[in-house]
Amino acid sequence: MRISSHAGRAVVVAMGVLAFTVGTADAKKSKPPKSKPDAALICASSKHKEAGKYCSAVLKAWSQFEKSGKAILLTIDSKTKNLQVTSVDED
């Protein structure tokens, strides 16, 4: 039994397509290894978060001053690096 050259090409093409789809399916399932995050990005991210907290506190203090006329003092504790909010009462 002899296979025509056209049928032979069709079989070769079908096998190639099958091999390609199986190969790409395996590639889609595999995940790249996780890498460590960049230290500079972590540092910048933490600075942005702290700046956001400070800006939020300043805006709240300004809002309270506009509403009540009472000043609020914002300080950063040097040991704990936490924001301290203190009401300033003028007598």
C-alpha positions as CSV (number, residue, x, y, z in Angstrom):
1,M,0.0,0.0,0.0
2,R,1.4,3.3,-1.1
3,I,0.5,6.7,0.3
4,S,0.3,9.6,-2.1
5,S,2.6,12.6,-1.5
6,H,-0.3,14.8,-0.9
7,A,-1.7,12.5,1.9
8,G,1.8,12.3,3.3
9,R,2.1,16.0,3.5
10,A,-1.3,16.3,5.2
11,V,-0.2,13.8,7.9
12,V,3.1,15.6,8.5
13,V,1.2,19.0,8.8
14,A,-1.3,17.4,11.2
15,M,1.4,16.0,13.3
16,G,3.2,19.3,13.4
17,V,0.1,21.2,14.4
18,L,-0.6,18.6,17.1
19,A,3.0,18.9,18.5
20,F,2.7,22.7,18.4
21,T,-0.6,22.8,20.3
22,V,0.6,20.3,23.0
23,G,3.9,22.3,23.4
24,T,2.1,25.7,23.8
25,A,-0.5,24.2,26.2
26,D,2.4,23.0,28.5
27,A,4.0,26.5,28.2
28,K,0.7,28.2,29.3
29,K,0.4,25.9,32.3
30,S,3.9,26.6,33.6
31,K,4.5,29.8,35.6
32,P,7.7,31.7,35.8
33,P,9.6,31.5,39.1
34,K,8.8,34.3,41.5
35,S,11.7,36.8,42.0
36,K,12.4,39.0,45.0
37,P,10.9,42.4,44.9
38,D,13.3,45.3,44.1
39,A,14.6,46.9,47.3
40,A,14.4,50.4,45.9
41,L,10.7,49.9,45.0
42,I,10.0,48.6,48.5
43,C,11.7,51.7,50.0
44,A,9.8,54.1,47.7
45,S,6.5,52.4,48.4
46,S,7.0,52.7,52.2
47,K,7.9,56.4,51.8
48,H,4.8,57.0,49.7
49,K,2.6,55.3,52.3
50,E,4.1,57.4,55.1
51,A,3.8,60.6,53.1
52,G,0.1,59.7,52.4
53,K,-0.6,59.2,56.1
54,Y,1.0,62.6,56.9
55,C,-0.9,64.4,54.1
56,S,-4.1,62.8,55.3
57,A,-3.5,64.0,58.9
58,V,-2.6,67.5,57.7
59,L,-5.8,67.7,55.6
60,K,-7.9,66.5,58.6
61,A,-6.2,69.0,60.9
62,W,-6.8,71.8,58.4
63,S,-10.5,70.8,58.0
64,Q,-11.0,70.8,61.8
65,F,-9.3,74.2,62.0
66,E,-11.7,75.6,59.3
67,K,-14.7,74.2,61.1
68,S,-13.9,75.0,64.7
69,G,-11.1,77.5,64.6
70,K,-9.0,75.3,66.9
71,A,-5.4,74.5,65.9
72,I,-4.0,71.0,65.9
73,L,-0.3,70.3,66.2
74,L,1.1,67.4,64.2
75,T,4.5,66.0,65.3
76,I,6.4,62.8,64.5
77,D,7.7,60.9,67.4
78,S,11.5,60.4,66.8
79,K,11.7,57.0,68.5
80,T,8.6,55.3,67.1
81,K,8.2,57.4,63.9
82,N,4.5,57.6,64.6
83,L,2.4,60.7,63.9
84,Q,1.2,62.5,67.1
85,V,-1.9,64.7,66.9
86,T,-2.2,67.3,69.7
87,S,-5.0,69.8,70.1
88,V,-3.7,73.3,70.8
89,D,-5.9,75.4,73.1
90,E,-5.2,79.1,73.3
91,D,-6.3,80.7,76.5
